[in-house]
Structure formats: structure tokens, C-alpha cells
Amino acid sequence: MGGPQPAALVINDGHQSRKAVFVAAADCVKQTIYLSLGSNVGDRARNLRGAIAALETTGLNILRVSSLYETEPVDYLDQAWFLNIAIEAETELGALELLRALREIEAQMGSKKLIAKGPRLIDMDILLYGEQVIDTPELQVPHRRMHLRRFVLEPLAEIAPNARHPVSGLSATEMLARTPDNSAVRKFDDGGSSGRP
């Protein structure tokens, strides 16, 4: 597609590498990103649709939205099942700008993280940001546990089976086939849509 390839952002011991400077300059370049959204409080499908609508006001061009998946909770088990989706989008927001936009939407929708891995009105995570590898105290991309989460990989593999993890080199389909997570994940029909045809 022409233009420079994004470099990896690696921060070690608080010092940016030379590559990190290039990423900061490249952040304004349009990037293809993948997000994971989940909800298990209230009207879960409505929460996801509301989050999609809010994302579109932040400068994201949403390209694909997966089916709704009803998913068994992992880690913290004493809670309701989630609805999860994956989103493919393009953005010119820098990775940290995008993260802050997601957190602002969560806050505006009233989501509170009272228990680690606990119930969420809406939860949004950046899975992949272009081909960048980002490791800062605030943000780690690719998402550190995406290859261990069936509720992330099933929706992602539906809309982007060939999306590749920039560290392992595995595609979404390959990560799904190899994940050790055996938690239940099933397509969910609420009679509507997750927000896109």
C-alpha cells in the first residue's frame, strides 16, 4: 500500500528506543485496528450497540462487526455470561489516544470496574493496532492474553481469519485452533443486530 511501514514501539526501563520516535510520528497514519467488546450487565446487546455508535464519533471508520457471541465468564466465574463482539476499524488516532477514547466511552456509559475481571456494563480492549508492538505501563498491544481467550478469538476469526499477531505470526484462525481455553462460546441471536449488517 505505499508509505512507510509502522515501526514497533518498545519502551524498556522508561527509555524510548529510536523506533519509538518513529511510531510517534507515524501515529497519524491510518491504521487497521481490531477491538474486543464485551458486556454482561443490563441489556447486553443494547450496550454493545451503544458502544459501537459511540466509537463512530471518535474518528473510527468501522469496517466489520462480528456476530454476537454469548460467552462463559473466565477467571472470575461468579457472574453472568457475557455478550462479546470483535470490530475491525480504521483510525488515525494514535494508540494511546485510542485507548483513552475507549476508556472515556466506558466511563460515559457508566461502566465501573469494581472487581478485577468482574461484571462490566461495557468493556473494550485493543487487540491489534496495525502491525505495531506496544509495551508501556498504560497499554500493551497485541493484547497480552488474546491468544488465551476463546471469547476474543471466535469473533475475531469470524471477521478477520487472516489477521496476524505481530509477535507470534499466527493468524486469528491459527490462534483459535491452538488456544488452551475451552470455555463455552456460542453465537447469540437477540433478534436484532450487533450494529452492522
Buried (B, 14 or more C-beta within 10 A) or exposed (E): EEEEEBBBBBEEEEEBBEBBEBBBEBBEBEBBBBBBBBBBBEEBBEBBBBBBEBBEEBBBEBBEBBBBBBBBBBEEEEBEBBBBBBBBBBBBBBBBBBBBBBEEBBEEBEBEEEEEEBBBBBBBBBBBBBBBBBEBEEBEBBBEEBBBBBBBBBBBBBBBEEBBBBEEEBBBBBBBEEBEBEBEBEEBEBEEBBBBE
